[in-house]
Amino acid sequence: MAKRELAIWLCGLIFWGLLRGFLPLLPIPLPLLPIAWLIALFVGVALLIWLALEAGKVLATKWSALSGFVLFALRVGLAFCPTPKTPVSQIVVSTIADTLTLAAALLLGSSISGFIRHANLIPPVAVVLTVVDIWTVWLGGFVARIQQKAQEGIAIAQKVVEAATVKMPAVATAHYARIGIPVIGIGDLFFGAFLFALLWKFGMNTRTAFVLSVVFVIVGLLLAQLPFLPYGIPGLPFIAVAILLPNLKAFRYTPEERKALLIGAIFLVGLLAFFSVMVSRL
């Protein structure tokens, strides 16, 4: 069964790579664009979330770590290869690079689940990751500053944003449009795979968590289209909430533990607020 699940996961990964590489080559008549865009949005999100979910199931932690590092090394090595000359070869190389990046992030993310020994640690870990993600994207953190520099035309920042995002373009002409599957940050997928792996590890409700994650992430991507969100929105909070909601009854805390968690949350918020003020003055 494990080999069969791994084979299915690899097929899903390859299918994602094919979508990433060749979907933008398909010209779509403009009247069909809204329907095609919604289908691409749903299929792309569902496939990515499924790959993140299954990454923690198909391989043991040590093999996920080893495989992730190998794939990451291959991705780094590919970056030093000569730039392809023909458009077809450029698409192929770009597709392979993004697929290696995705697979490495998912496997490495699921591999760190071995550090969590108790199910009760899932909510505080998820909350910490969510708060940090919101800070980095919206409140002056690293991601926000890098994205701002990228929009200002700083070349190195543009390369960082490009390397850290699973993306596909959407281009329109007078009669046709070319679309791609959604933009989701590699960090969101890394920690999403980590949280999903914890659900498998402790025998929690993965099916509902998967469905809610797909719905919430799609809502988040739709919200990201709003003009007053110039730097997009953090994706991990949507995944974290979707994972926690169907498993709330599985977590039990003593009054002392609840008090400690509350104090820790207040300390974290205060610390990030301090960092936000310091960063804004730089």
Secondary structure as UniProt FT lines:
FT   HELIX           2..22
FT   HELIX           23..25
FT   STRAND          28..29
FT   HELIX           30..32
FT   HELIX           33..58
FT   HELIX           61..79
FT   HELIX           87..111
FT   HELIX           112..115
FT   HELIX           119..121
FT   HELIX           122..138
FT   HELIX           142..151
FT   TURN            152..153
FT   HELIX           155..163
FT   STRAND          165..166
FT   STRAND          171..172
FT   STRAND          176..178
FT   STRAND          184..185
FT   HELIX           186..201
FT   TURN            202..203
FT   HELIX           206..223
FT   TURN            224..225
FT   TURN            227..228
FT   TURN            230..231
FT   HELIX           236..244
FT   HELIX           245..250
FT   HELIX           255..280
//
